[in-house]
């Protein structure tokens, strides 16, 4: 059986990491049985991040390579219903979310002081004091460094959120009121979009990014539809 190594669930979501939630959604889309293994220290994993899957003697890191592995190993075609043009559009949406919107989401949780106290409690509340202080400080420092390396962290808060808002608006224009991102059938990009929108709209973390997403009722309806389809018993 496939082992999915990911962080423990939080925020009443399958996972507070969009990438972990994406992979778990893909496994359910593919109707593949799996076992969850909670990751507490991602630095011990290949490439130093979660999620990974372990399938027998094979270990695959990174959600994009995991998706490709599931397709080639188990004969899953997540994009069977899409044209080549739709596949290209879906690819660009996925890259936008995973390579830029992700960092705006990370900023809203780890750097925006309006959210940091609550986020700190969610991620590190179970760690006893004073260890918690050191761990949370290191985690925040790491996110700050990563944001600087990416380039997004070199902007001020208003500029960062403006970039994220433009991503949400673009996604809304592509999706419209369709039941799934590319039309009437679910596809690979839905795993990413679902994971990101659900994480952006969690009730306890407020930001201009969330405010923009909540302007479009179709987004919440979409998240509810995906949750009902893949995560309700």
C-alpha positions in Angstrom: 0.0 0.0 0.0 1.1 3.5 -0.7 2.3 5.5 2.3 1.6 9.3 2.2 4.0 11.1 4.4 2.5 14.5 5.3 1.9 17.0 8.1 -0.9 16.4 10.6 -4.2 17.9 9.6 -5.2 21.3 11.0 -7.7 24.1 10.4 -10.4 21.4 10.0 -8.8 20.7 6.6 -7.4 17.5 5.3 -4.1 19.4 5.5 -2.9 23.0 6.1 -0.1 22.4 3.5 -1.7 22.9 0.0 0.8 20.5 -1.4 0.0 17.7 1.1 -3.7 18.3 0.5 -3.2 18.2 -3.2 -1.5 14.8 -3.1 -4.1 13.3 -0.8 -6.8 14.6 -3.1 -5.0 13.0 -6.1 -4.9 9.6 -4.4 -8.6 9.8 -3.7 -9.3 11.0 -7.3 -7.3 7.9 -8.5 -9.2 5.7 -6.0 -5.9 4.3 -4.7 -5.7 3.0 -1.1 -3.1 4.7 1.1 -1.8 5.0 4.6 -1.1 8.3 6.3 2.3 8.8 8.0 2.6 12.0 10.0 5.7 14.1 9.3 7.1 16.1 12.2 10.5 17.1 10.9 10.5 17.5 7.1 14.2 18.1 7.0 14.6 14.3 7.4 12.7 13.7 4.1 14.2 13.6 0.6 14.4 17.2 -0.7 13.6 18.4 2.9 9.9 18.9 2.4 6.5 17.1 2.6 4.7 15.4 1.1 6.4 12.3 -0.2 4.9 8.9 -1.0 6.5 5.6 -0.4 5.3 2.8 -2.7 7.2 -0.4 -1.9 10.8 0.3 -2.7 10.0 3.5 -4.5 10.0 7.0 -2.8 8.7 10.0 -4.7 9.1 13.6 -3.4 7.3 16.7 -4.7 3.6 16.8 -5.5 4.2 17.3 -9.3 6.4 14.2 -9.5 4.0 12.2 -7.3 1.2 13.0 -9.8 3.3 11.8 -12.7 4.3 8.7 -10.8 0.6 7.8 -10.1 -0.2 8.3 -13.8 2.7 6.2 -15.1 2.6 3.5 -12.5 -1.1 3.0 -12.0 -2.4 4.0 -15.4 -4.3 7.0 -14.1 -5.0 9.8 -16.6 -6.1 12.8 -14.5 -6.6 14.9 -17.7 -8.4 12.4 -19.8 -11.3 14.8 -20.4 -9.2 17.7 -21.4 -8.0 19.0 -24.8 -4.4 19.9 -25.4 -5.3 23.5 -25.1 -7.1 23.0 -21.8 -4.2 21.0 -20.5 -1.9 24.0 -21.3 -4.3 26.4 -19.5 -4.5 24.1 -16.5 -0.8 23.8 -16.3 -0.4 27.6 -16.2 -3.0 27.8 -13.4 -1.2 25.2 -11.4 2.2 26.9 -11.8 0.7 30.2 -10.8 -0.8 28.8 -7.6 2.2 26.7 -6.6 5.0 29.1 -7.6 3.5 32.5 -6.5 0.1 32.3 -4.8 1.7 29.8 -2.4 4.2 32.4 -1.2 1.4 35.0 -0.6 -0.5 32.5 1.4 2.7 31.7 3.4 3.2 35.4 4.0 -0.3 35.8 5.3 0.2 33.0 7.8 3.8 33.4 8.9 4.8 37.0 8.4 1.6 39.1 8.7 1.5 40.0 12.4 -2.3 40.1 12.4 -2.3 36.3 12.0 0.9 35.2 13.6 -0.3 34.6 17.1 -3.1 32.3 16.0 -1.0 30.5 13.4 1.7 30.0 16.0 -0.8 28.3 18.2 -2.2 26.0 15.5 1.3 24.9 14.3 3.2 24.8 17.6 0.6 24.8 20.4 1.2 21.2 21.2 5.0 21.7 21.8 5.8 22.4 25.5 7.3 25.7 26.5 10.0 27.0 26.3 10.9 24.7 23.4 7.9 26.1 21.5 9.4 29.6 21.4 12.6 28.4 19.8 10.9 26.2 17.2 8.4 28.8 16.2 11.1 31.5 15.9 13.2 29.2 13.7 10.2 28.4 11.5 9.3 32.0 11.0 12.9 32.9 10.3 13.0 30.2 7.7 9.9 31.4 6.0 11.2 35.0 6.0 14.5 33.8 4.4 12.6 31.7 1.8 10.3 34.6 0.9 13.4 36.8 0.4 15.0 34.1 -1.8 11.9 33.8 -3.9 11.7 37.6 -4.3 8.2 38.1 -3.1 9.4 39.0 0.4 11.3 42.0 -1.0 8.0 43.8 -1.6 5.9 45.6 1.1 2.8 44.0 2.5 0.4 45.9 0.2 2.4 44.9 -2.9 2.5 41.3 -1.8 -1.2 41.0 -1.3 -1.8 42.9 -4.6 0.1 40.1 -6.4 -2.0 37.4 -4.7 -5.2 39.2 -5.4 -4.4 39.3 -9.1 -3.9 35.5 -9.0 -7.2 35.0 -7.4 -8.9 37.2 -9.9 -7.3 35.4 -12.8 -8.4 32.0 -11.4 -12.0 33.3 -11.1 -12.1 34.4 -14.7 -10.9 31.0 -15.9 -13.2 29.0 -13.6 -16.4 31.2 -14.0 -19.2 29.1 -12.6 -18.1 25.8 -14.0 -18.4 22.8 -11.6 -14.7 22.1 -11.9 -11.8 24.2 -13.0 -11.7 23.2 -16.7 -15.4 22.2 -17.1 -17.8 19.5 -16.2 -15.1 16.9 -15.4 -12.6 16.9 -12.6 -8.9 17.0 -13.7 -5.4 17.2 -12.3 -5.5 21.0 -11.7 -8.5 20.6 -9.5 -6.4 19.0 -6.8 -4.2 22.1 -6.7 -7.0 24.6 -6.9 -9.1 22.9 -4.3 -6.2 22.7 -1.9 -5.2 26.3 -2.3 -8.7 27.8 -2.1 -9.6 25.7 0.9 -6.4 26.9 2.7 -6.9 30.5 1.6 -10.4 30.6 3.0 -9.9 29.0 6.4 -12.0 30.9 8.9 -9.3 31.7 11.4 -6.7 33.4 9.1 -7.8 36.7 7.6 -6.1 38.5 4.8 -6.8 40.5 1.6 -6.2 37.3 -0.3 -9.0 35.6 1.6 -11.2 38.7 1.2 -10.8 38.5 -2.6 -11.6 34.8 -2.7 -14.7 35.3 -0.7 -16.0 37.9 -3.2 -16.7 35.0 -5.6 -19.4 32.6 -4.1 -18.5 30.1 -6.8 -15.2 29.4 -5.0 -16.8 28.3 -1.7 -19.3 26.2 -3.7 -16.4 24.6 -5.5 -14.5 23.8 -2.3 -17.7 22.3 -0.8 -18.3 20.3 -3.9 -14.7 18.9 -3.9 -14.9 18.2 -0.2 -18.2 16.3 -0.5 -16.9 14.3 -3.5 -13.5 13.3 -2.0 -13.4 13.7 1.7 -16.9 12.9 3.0 -17.5 9.2 4.0 
